Amino acid sequence: MEPVTPFIVMAYDIFISYRRDGGKELARPLKSELELRGYRVFLDFDELKDGVFDRRIMEAIDAAPIFMVILSPHALDRCANADDWVRREIEYALEHDRHFIPIDPDRSFTGFPPDIPDTLKAGLGQHQFSQVMFEQLFKVSVDKMVRERIEPLLQRAGRTAMQEQGGALFHVETDLPCRILKFGKELCTVRPGSDTVIRLRKGRHKLEAVCLDCPDDRLQWVQTVEDNEMEDLLTVELRPVRERRLAAEADVLAERGQTAYDAGDYAEAVKLWCEAAEAGNRIAQNSLGDCYYYGKGVAKDYTEAVKWYRKAAEQGYASAQNNLGWCYKHGYGVEQDYAEAVKWYRKAAEQGNAVAQNNLGWCYQNGKGVEQDYAEAVKWYRKAVEQGYAAAQNNLGTCYHWGKGVEQDYAEAVKWYRKAAEQGYAVAQKNLGGCYYDGEGVEQDYAEAVKWYRKAAEQGYAVAQFEMGWCYKHGYGVPKDLAEAKRWYRKAADAGIQEAKKHLAELGG
């Protein structure tokens, strides 16, 4: 990378505009002579080296009350072209009410070319020309111009030629290209890697940085200057502002995606969640993972589901961590790995995710990915139970039923089975039915057993369907009805229950 020449945004007295061909050899000595007299003069040939031509030219014109244009021979010929730089400088100065001093060098100006815009002719023509003798009487003619033109114009502009610029010097660094404004007026343009310098007088200054490629990314602050002699670094960090804006926009997209999903428009939900997920929204990433897992709005793809679950999980999103653990437990989209499942379940469980707490309890109860530890299983089930999670209530019930990690207690088992069953959890409904059937923790009651078996069976729970077949076959809690028994056995058999197939065969079904 080529070195960047610092550009100091300062208060100039004079901006010199000229045509390089034929004007350069006039502009440089004029600049030097004026600087010897104490004036601050901007000349682009000396000060612009980094290629950021147009913006900095405009900044310099804004910073100088006097716009001096050297009308060397043929200086205005190319002003017929709208993109000619001399024309653009003159037009900008006219639009911004600069004080014009047209320079007629050695009385060489012969008149305006006929094809240049009338606005340029009128704008330049309304000002008195100053004759500067470059070949002879140079200093005398400059003296005359200073006395008659420059000093009166600067006084009108509220400046004096020898006015000290003063103020603290700030080197501005930025992480994104931006404009720096003071009380709404632009001071400079800053780009990463450049060395842009501004001066601020003693006092408080309301500054604002506005990103060049997205004006929505802006930052305001008050800069206090306590000493005009100080020099300091001013760091502008717009990237965090951008990240917050993008995050807010992604939040909106994620919410719109959820609205579309709830309305059954899965394709629209996927579209919105994709955009939000790509922007890093972890909720959208997890939701997009769900779409791929269940095949909602997209073709079912466990590998793609895992990809999005992982992105959200790595951002600490508990639901995604649990989902990723689930995929590792079952080998969906990844190689089955119980230890990895436990890792992700634990991350989510420690954040209070009830589903993950229950799943982690299951791993401890069954010794999957960890050493079997019933007490630890009960610990995690209880955490999930405290949040009213039905599956954990059922699992805690089984621990009491079989005395695993706690003292065996059928009544306590029934208590937890009932809590889960009343939430519609089919496994608990079947287990509660079993307690009524066997008279464990409650008085034996076949009718009550059938009631709970039926609730679970009607949700498609195959084990409960088998129990319904059994009750109808033997007349437990319901009138004996072999046709009804065969109907329920058939449902269970179709779901893969081998014992149901045996009983169905016995009944000739």
C-alpha positions in Angstrom: 0.0 0.0 0.0 1.3 3.4 -0.9 1.8 5.9 2.0 -1.0 8.3 2.5 -0.2 11.9 2.7 -1.9 13.7 5.7 -4.6 16.2 4.7 -5.2 18.8 7.3 -8.7 20.3 7.3 -8.0 23.9 8.3 -9.2 27.4 7.9 -7.7 28.7 4.6 -7.8 32.3 3.4 -7.5 31.6 -0.3 -8.2 28.7 -2.7 -6.3 29.0 -6.0 -8.0 27.4 -9.0 -6.0 27.0 -12.2 -5.5 25.0 -15.4 -2.4 22.9 -15.1 -1.5 23.4 -18.7 -0.3 27.0 -18.7 -1.4 27.8 -15.2 0.8 25.7 -12.9 3.9 28.0 -13.4 1.7 30.9 -12.4 -0.1 29.4 -9.4 2.9 28.2 -7.5 4.8 31.6 -7.3 1.5 33.3 -6.5 0.9 30.9 -3.7 4.4 31.4 -2.3 4.1 35.2 -2.5 0.8 35.2 -0.6 2.1 32.8 2.0 5.1 35.1 2.6 2.5 37.8 3.5 0.9 35.5 6.1 -2.0 34.1 4.2 -3.1 30.5 4.3 -3.4 29.3 0.7 -4.7 26.1 -0.7 -3.2 24.8 -4.0 -4.2 21.3 -5.0 -0.9 20.6 -6.8 1.0 20.8 -3.5 -1.5 19.2 -1.2 -3.4 16.4 -2.9 -1.4 13.2 -3.2 -3.7 10.3 -2.4 -6.2 10.4 -5.2 -9.2 11.5 -3.1 -9.5 14.5 -5.4 -13.1 15.6 -5.6 -14.1 15.5 -1.9 -11.0 17.2 -0.7 -11.2 19.9 -3.3 -14.8 20.7 -2.1 -13.7 20.7 1.5 -10.9 23.1 0.8 -13.2 25.5 -1.1 -15.5 25.4 1.9 -12.6 26.2 4.2 -11.5 29.3 2.2 -13.6 32.5 1.9 -11.7 33.7 -1.2 -11.8 31.7 -4.5 -9.0 32.9 -6.8 -9.0 31.6 -10.4 -6.1 32.2 -12.7 -7.4 32.9 -16.2 -4.3 31.8 -18.1 -4.6 31.5 -21.9 -7.1 28.7 -22.7 -7.8 28.1 -19.0 -11.6 28.1 -19.7 -11.6 26.3 -23.0 -12.5 22.9 -21.6 -15.2 24.3 -19.3 -17.7 23.3 -22.0 -17.4 19.8 -20.6 -19.6 19.2 -17.5 -16.9 17.0 -15.9 -14.0 19.4 -16.3 -12.4 20.1 -13.0 -11.8 23.8 -13.4 -15.5 24.2 -14.3 -16.6 22.1 -11.3 -14.4 24.1 -8.9 -15.9 27.4 -10.2 -19.4 26.1 -10.1 -19.0 24.8 -6.6 -17.5 28.1 -5.4 -20.4 30.0 -7.1 -23.0 27.7 -5.4 -21.4 28.3 -2.0 -21.0 32.0 -2.3 -17.2 32.2 -2.2 -15.6 35.7 -2.7 -14.2 35.6 -6.3 -10.9 37.2 -7.4 -10.4 36.3 -11.1 -6.7 36.8 -12.0 -5.7 38.2 -15.4 -2.1 37.3 -15.7 0.0 39.8 -17.6 -3.2 41.1 -19.3 -3.4 37.8 -21.2 -7.1 37.1 -20.8 -8.9 37.6 -24.1 -12.5 36.8 -23.1 -14.8 33.9 -22.4 -15.0 31.1 -24.8 -18.4 31.1 -26.5 -19.4 27.5 -25.7 -19.0 27.6 -21.9 -22.1 27.8 -19.7 -23.7 31.2 -19.3 -23.6 30.7 -15.5 -19.8 30.6 -15.6 -19.6 33.7 -17.8 -22.0 35.6 -15.5 -20.5 34.4 -12.3 -17.0 35.3 -13.3 -17.9 38.4 -15.2 -19.6 40.1 -12.3 -16.3 40.3 -10.4 -13.5 42.8 -10.9 -10.4 41.1 -12.4 -7.1 41.6 -10.7 -4.1 42.1 -13.0 -1.0 40.3 -11.7 2.2 41.0 -13.6 4.2 37.7 -13.4 6.8 38.8 -15.9 7.6 42.1 -14.2 6.3 44.1 -11.3 5.1 40.9 -9.7 5.4 42.0 -6.0 3.9 45.4 -6.8 0.9 43.9 -8.5 0.4 41.4 -5.7 0.6 44.3 -3.2 -2.1 46.1 -5.1 -4.3 43.0 -5.1 -3.8 42.5 -1.4 -4.6 46.1 -0.6 -7.6 46.5 -2.8 -9.1 43.0 -2.9 -7.9 40.4 -0.5 -7.9 42.4 2.8 -11.3 44.0 2.2 -12.8 40.6 1.3 -11.2 38.9 4.4 -12.5 41.6 6.6 -16.0 41.1 5.2 -15.6 37.4 5.8 -14.6 38.0 9.4 -11.0 37.0 8.9 -7.7 38.9 9.1 -4.7 37.9 7.0 -2.5 37.2 10.1 -5.2 35.6 12.2 -3.7 32.7 14.1 -5.4 29.5 13.3 -4.9 28.0 16.8 -6.7 25.1 18.3 -5.8 21.6 19.3 -4.6 19.2 16.7 -6.5 15.9 16.4 -5.3 13.0 14.2 -8.5 11.2 13.2 -8.5 7.4 12.8 -11.6 5.5 11.7 -12.6 1.8 11.1 -15.1 2.8 8.3 -14.9 5.6 5.7 -16.9 8.5 7.1 -17.5 12.2 7.1 -16.8 14.2 10.3 -19.3 17.0 11.0 -19.2 19.8 13.6 -22.6 21.1 14.6 -23.9 19.6 11.3 -21.2 21.2 9.0 -18.7 18.9 7.4 -15.1 19.2 8.5 -13.5 16.4 6.6 -13.7 12.9 5.1 -11.7 10.2 6.8 -10.8 6.7 5.5 -9.2 3.8 7.3 -5.4 4.0 7.0 -5.4 7.7 6.2 -3.8 10.4 8.4 -6.5 13.1 8.5 -6.0 16.0 10.9 -8.5 18.5 12.2 -8.1 21.5 14.5 -10.6 22.3 17.3 -10.4 25.4 19.4 -10.6 25.3 23.2 -14.2 24.5 24.3 -16.9 21.9 23.6 -17.7 20.7 20.1 -20.6 18.6 19.0 -19.1 16.2 16.5 -20.7 13.5 14.3 -19.3 10.8 12.2 -21.5 9.6 9.3 -20.5 6.5 7.4 -19.9 7.2 3.7 -21.4 3.9 2.3 -24.4 3.9 4.8 -25.4 7.2 6.3 -27.6 5.2 8.8 -24.4 4.3 10.6 -23.6 7.4 12.5 -22.1 8.4 15.8 -22.4 11.6 17.8 -20.3 12.8 20.7 -19.1 16.0 22.4 -15.4 16.6 22.1 -13.9 18.8 24.9 -10.7 20.8 24.1 -9.0 22.2 27.2 -5.8 23.5 25.7 -5.3 24.9 22.2 -1.7 23.6 22.2 -2.6 20.0 22.7 -2.3 17.3 20.1 -4.2 14.0 20.4 -5.6 11.0 18.6 -9.3 10.9 17.9 -10.6 7.4 17.2 -13.9 6.9 15.5 -15.4 3.4 15.9 -18.4 3.1 13.5 -18.2 -0.7 13.1 -20.0 -1.4 16.4 -22.7 1.1 15.4 -23.1 -0.8 12.1 -23.2 -4.2 13.9 -25.9 -2.9 16.3 -28.0 -1.6 13.3 -27.6 -4.9 11.4 -28.5 -6.8 14.5 -31.6 -4.8 15.0 -32.6 -5.3 11.4 -32.0 -9.0 11.8 -34.2 -9.1 14.9 -37.0 -7.6 12.8 -36.5 -10.2 10.1 -36.5 -13.0 12.6 -39.8 -11.7 14.1 -41.4 -11.5 10.7 -40.2 -15.0 10.0 -41.9 -16.2 13.1 -45.1 -14.5 12.1 -45.0 -16.1 8.7 -44.3 -19.5 10.3 -47.1 -19.2 12.7 -49.4 -18.4 9.8 -48.3 -21.5 8.0 -46.3 -19.7 5.3 -43.2 -21.8 5.8 -41.5 -20.8 2.5 -41.7 -17.1 3.5 -40.5 -17.9 7.0 -37.4 -19.7 5.6 -36.7 -16.7 3.3 -36.8 -14.2 6.1 -34.9 -16.5 8.5 -32.2 -17.1 5.9 -31.6 -13.4 5.6 -31.6 -12.9 9.4 -29.5 -16.0 10.0 -26.9 -14.9 7.5 -26.7 -11.6 9.4 -25.8 -13.6 12.5 -29.2 -13.6 14.3 -29.0 -16.7 16.5 -32.7 -17.1 16.9 -33.2 -17.2 13.2 -30.3 -19.6 12.8 -32.0 -22.0 15.3 -35.4 -21.6 13.6 -33.9 -22.2 10.2 -32.3 -25.4 11.7 -35.8 -26.4 12.8 -37.1 -25.9 9.3 -34.4 -28.2 7.8 -34.9 -30.7 10.6 -38.7 -31.0 10.1 -38.8 -30.2 6.4 -40.9 -27.0 6.8 -40.5 -24.7 3.8 -37.5 -26.7 2.6 -36.6 -30.3 2.0 -35.7 -32.2 5.2 -31.9 -32.1 5.6 -30.4 -33.0 8.9 -26.9 -32.0 7.8 -28.1 -28.5 7.0 -30.1 -28.4 10.3 -27.0 -29.3 12.2 -25.1 -26.5 10.4 -27.5 -23.8 11.6 -28.0 -25.3 15.0 -24.2 -25.2 15.5 -24.0 -21.5 14.4 -26.6 -20.5 17.0 -25.2 -22.9 19.6 -21.7 -21.3 19.2 -23.3 -18.0 20.0 -24.6 -19.4 23.3 -28.2 -19.9 22.3 -29.5 -22.5 24.7 -32.3 -23.9 22.5 -29.8 -24.5 19.7 -27.3 -26.1 22.0 -30.0 -28.5 23.1 -31.0 -29.2 19.5 -27.4 -29.8 18.5 -27.1 -32.2 21.5 -30.2 -34.0 20.3 -28.7 -34.5 16.8 -25.5 -35.9 18.3 -27.6 -38.3 20.6 -29.5 -39.7 17.6 -26.9 -39.3 14.9 -29.0 -36.9 12.8 -26.7 -35.1 10.4 -23.6 -36.1 12.4 -22.0 -39.3 13.6 -23.8 -40.4 16.8 -21.8 -39.3 19.7 -23.3 -39.4 23.2 -20.3 -37.6 24.8 -20.8 -34.7 22.4 -24.5 -34.8 23.1 -23.8 -34.4 26.8 -21.5 -31.5 26.1 -24.1 -29.5 24.3 -27.0 -30.6 26.7 -24.9 -29.4 29.6 -24.2 -26.0 28.1 -27.9 -25.5 27.5 -29.0 -27.0 30.9 -26.6 -24.7 32.8 -28.4 -21.8 31.2 -31.7 -23.1 32.6 -33.1 -24.7 29.5 -35.7 -27.2 30.8 -35.6 -29.5 27.7 -31.8 -29.8 28.0 -32.0 -30.4 31.7 -34.3 -33.3 31.1 -32.2 -34.6 28.3 -29.0 -34.4 30.5 -30.9 -36.2 33.2 -31.8 -39.0 30.7 -28.1 -39.3 29.8 -27.2 -39.8 33.5 -30.0 -42.2 34.1 -29.0 -44.4 31.1 -25.2 -43.9 31.3 -25.0 -42.4 27.8 -22.0 -40.2 27.3 -21.4 -40.1 31.1 -21.1 -42.6 33.9 -24.5 -43.8 34.9 -25.6 -41.8 38.0 -29.2 -42.0 39.1 -28.8 -39.3 41.7 -27.4 -36.9 39.1 -30.3 -37.8 36.8 -32.8 -36.9 39.5 -31.0 -33.6 40.2 -31.4 -32.5 36.5 -35.0 -33.8 36.3 -35.9 -31.8 39.4 -34.5 -28.6 37.7 -36.7 -29.2 34.7 -39.6 -30.2 36.9 -39.4 -26.8 38.7 -40.1 -25.2 35.3 -43.2 -27.5 34.8 -41.6 -29.5 32.0 -43.9 -32.5 31.4 -41.3 -35.0 30.1 -39.1 -34.3 33.2 -42.1 -34.8 35.5 -42.7 -38.2 33.9 -39.1 -39.2 34.2 -38.9 -38.1 37.8 -42.0 -40.3 38.3 -40.2 -43.3 36.8 -37.3 -42.7 39.2 -39.8 -42.8 42.2 -41.6 -45.8 40.6 -38.4 -47.9 40.3 -36.4 -46.4 43.2 -33.6 -45.0 41.0 -31.7 -42.2 42.6 -34.5 -41.8 45.2 -36.3 -44.2 47.6 -39.1 -46.1 45.8 -42.4 -44.3 46.4 -45.4 -45.3 44.2 -47.5 -42.4 45.5 -44.8 -39.9 44.6 -44.5 -41.6 41.2 -48.3 -41.2 40.7 -48.0 -37.5 41.7 -45.5 -36.7 39.0 -47.1 -39.0 36.4 -50.4 -37.1 36.9 -48.8 -33.7 36.6 -47.3 -34.7 33.2 -50.4 -36.6 32.1 -52.6 -33.6 32.7 -50.4 -31.6 30.4 -51.2 -34.2 27.7 -47.9 -36.0 27.8 -48.7 -39.4 26.3 -46.0 -41.5 28.0 -47.1 -40.2 31.4 -50.7 -40.9 30.6 -49.8 -44.5 29.8 -47.7 -44.7 33.0 -50.5 -43.3 35.1 -52.9 -45.8 33.5 -50.4 -48.5 34.5 -50.5 -47.4 38.1 -54.3 -47.6 38.2 -54.2 -51.0 36.5 -51.7 -52.4 39.0 -52.9 -50.5 42.0 -49.5 -48.9 42.6 -49.8 -45.6 44.6 -53.5 -45.6 44.0 -56.5 -47.9 44.5 -56.7 -50.4 41.7 -59.2 -49.0 39.2 -59.4 -50.6 35.7 -61.8 -48.0 34.4 -59.4 -45.2 35.4 -56.6 -47.2 33.9 -58.5 -47.4 30.5 -59.2 -43.7 30.7 -55.5 -42.8 30.8 -54.5 -45.5 28.3 -57.1 -44.2 25.9 -55.7 -40.6 26.1 -52.2 -41.8 25.3 -53.4 -44.3 22.6 -55.4 -41.6 20.8 -52.2 -39.6 20.5 -50.6 -42.5 18.6 -48.5 -43.9 21.5 -48.1 -47.5 20.5 -47.5 -49.0 24.0 -50.8 -47.5 25.2 -52.6 -48.8 22.1 -51.3 -52.3 23.0 -52.7 -51.8 26.6 -56.1 -50.8 25.1 -56.1 -54.0 23.1 -55.4 -56.0 26.2 -58.2 -54.4 28.2 -60.7 -54.9 25.5 -59.6 -58.5 25.0 -60.0 -59.3 28.7 -62.8 -56.9 29.6 -60.7 -54.8 32.1 -62.4 -51.5 32.7 -64.4 -51.9 29.5 -66.9 -54.5 28.2 -65.1 -57.3 26.6 -64.9 -56.6 22.8 -62.7 -58.7 20.6 -63.3 -56.5 17.6 -62.2 -53.5 19.5 -59.3 -55.4 20.9 -58.1 -56.3 17.4 -58.5 -52.7 16.3 -56.1 -51.5 19.0 -53.7 -54.4 18.6 -53.5 -53.7 14.9 -52.5 -50.1 15.5 -49.8 -51.2 18.0 -48.6 -53.9 15.6 -48.4 -51.4 12.7 -46.2 -49.3 15.0 -43.8 -52.2 15.5 -45.0 -53.7 18.8 -44.2 -57.4 18.4 -46.4 -58.6 21.3 -49.3 -56.9 19.6 -48.7 -58.9 16.5 -48.8 -62.1 18.5 -52.1 -61.2 20.2 -53.6 -60.1 16.9 -52.7 -63.4 15.4 -54.3 -65.3 18.3 -57.5 -63.3 17.7 -57.4 -64.2 14.0 -56.8 -60.6 13.0 
